[in-house]
Amino acid sequence: MSEEARDAELLEKKRALYREQKELLETFFANGALTEAQFRKSFGDLTEKMGMEDYLRSLENEGRPLT
């Protein structure tokens, strides 16, 4: 496997983990375990710490949902 292919695979795994973590936060929010403020803070922190700002922005610009 080339380095480029390996990098692409790792990036997709990171994005999949990001989507899974967002879904988990949404579940907590939907079940009352998080307030809206807590959800927004946690999701913002997740996005920042995983370096997904550009990914999220690109999805929003394309009008595609994250999940």
N, C-alpha and C positions, 0 to 999 in steps of 0.2 A: 504494500500500500504506500502510495506516495505521501510525502509530508503534507501536500495540499489537500489530499483526500482525507488524511487523518485530522487535519485542522477543521475541515468542513464537518466531519463526523462529530468531533468534540463540540463544535459550536451548536450543532443540532441537538446534541445531548443536553447542553447547557440550557438551550431554549426550551426543551421539553421539561426539564426540571423547573424552570421558571414558570411555565404554564401550569404545571402540577401544583406548585406552591401557591400560585394565585387562586387556583380552584379550591385549595384547602382553606385559604383565607375567606373566600366567598362562602364556603360551607359554614365556617365559624360565624360569619356575619349573618347568614340566613337563619341560623339556629339560635341567634341571640347571644352567642359567646363573645362577640365583639360588637362594639358600637360602630356607627358609621365613621366617627373620628378615628377610632382605633384601627378600623379596616384601612382607611385612607393613609394613615401614618405607616402602618405595617407594609402596605403595598408599595408605598413610596420608598421605604427603607429597603425592601426586597429588590425593587427595580434598581436603586442606586448601588447597593452592595454587590449585585450580580452583574452590574455594568450593562443593563438592558435598556437604557434610556433611548438609544438610537433604534433598537429593535421595536420598542413600543411605539415610538414616534412614527416609524415607517409603516407599521400596521395601521395606526390612526390615520395617517395621510392617505392610505389606500382604502380607507373605509372598511377594513376587515377587523372583526373582533379578535381578541387575543386567544380565546379558547376555541 
